[in-house]
Amino acid sequence: MEKFLLGVAVGALAVFMMDPQSGRRRRALVRDKVVHAGHVGRDYIEHTSRDLRNRAQGMVAELRSTVDRRLTTRDESVQAGASPTSM
């Protein structure tokens, strides 16, 4: 029964879309909506990838800054005569 109803729905959609008077307009509307959805999806992916790239670069910068500070502190301690292992 479900397959029958699915067949009826597909047939009705085909008749609706192939209607000689309004079918061309309906097909153009569907085409425009599909193209628009593709653009929206592409924009979303571009914005998300840019956001993730910027976040990753920020994390790398934070890590480098932390490592540089620790190395600088350790080097100053070594020059002052403290043991580097006591840190």
C-alpha positions in Angstrom: 0.0 0.0 0.0 2.9 2.4 0.8 4.4 1.8 -2.6 1.1 2.5 -4.3 0.7 5.8 -2.4 4.3 6.7 -3.3 3.6 6.0 -6.9 0.5 8.2 -6.8 2.4 11.0 -5.2 5.2 10.8 -7.8 2.7 10.6 -10.6 0.8 13.7 -9.3 4.1 15.6 -9.0 5.1 14.7 -12.6 1.7 15.8 -13.9 2.0 19.0 -11.8 5.5 19.8 -13.1 4.8 18.8 -16.7 1.6 20.9 -17.0 1.9 22.8 -20.4 0.5 26.1 -19.0 2.3 26.5 -15.7 4.9 23.7 -15.7 7.7 25.8 -17.2 7.3 28.4 -14.5 7.1 25.8 -11.7 10.3 24.1 -13.1 12.1 27.4 -13.2 11.1 28.1 -9.6 12.3 24.7 -8.5 15.6 25.2 -10.5 16.1 28.7 -8.9 15.5 27.3 -5.4 17.9 24.5 -5.9 20.6 26.9 -7.2 20.0 29.2 -4.3 20.3 26.3 -1.8 23.6 25.4 -3.4 24.8 29.0 -3.0 23.7 29.1 0.6 25.4 25.7 1.3 28.6 26.9 -0.4 28.6 30.1 1.6 28.0 28.2 4.9 31.0 25.9 4.1 33.2 28.8 3.2 32.4 30.7 6.4 32.7 27.7 8.6 36.1 26.7 7.1 37.4 30.3 7.5 36.2 30.3 11.1 37.9 27.0 11.8 41.1 28.1 10.1 41.2 31.3 12.1 40.6 29.4 15.4 43.4 27.0 14.6 45.8 29.8 13.8 44.9 31.5 17.1 45.5 28.3 19.0 48.9 27.9 17.4 49.8 31.5 18.2 48.7 31.0 21.8 50.8 27.8 22.1 53.9 29.5 20.6 53.5 32.4 22.9 53.3 30.1 25.9 56.3 28.0 24.8 58.3 31.2 24.1 57.5 32.6 27.5 58.5 29.4 29.3 61.7 29.1 27.3 62.5 32.7 28.1 61.8 32.3 31.8 64.0 29.1 31.8 66.8 30.8 30.0 66.7 33.7 32.4 66.8 31.3 35.4 69.8 29.4 33.9 71.7 32.7 33.3 70.9 33.7 36.9 72.4 30.5 38.2 69.3 28.4 39.0 69.1 24.8 38.0 66.9 24.3 34.8 65.5 21.2 36.4 64.1 23.1 39.4 61.5 24.7 37.2 
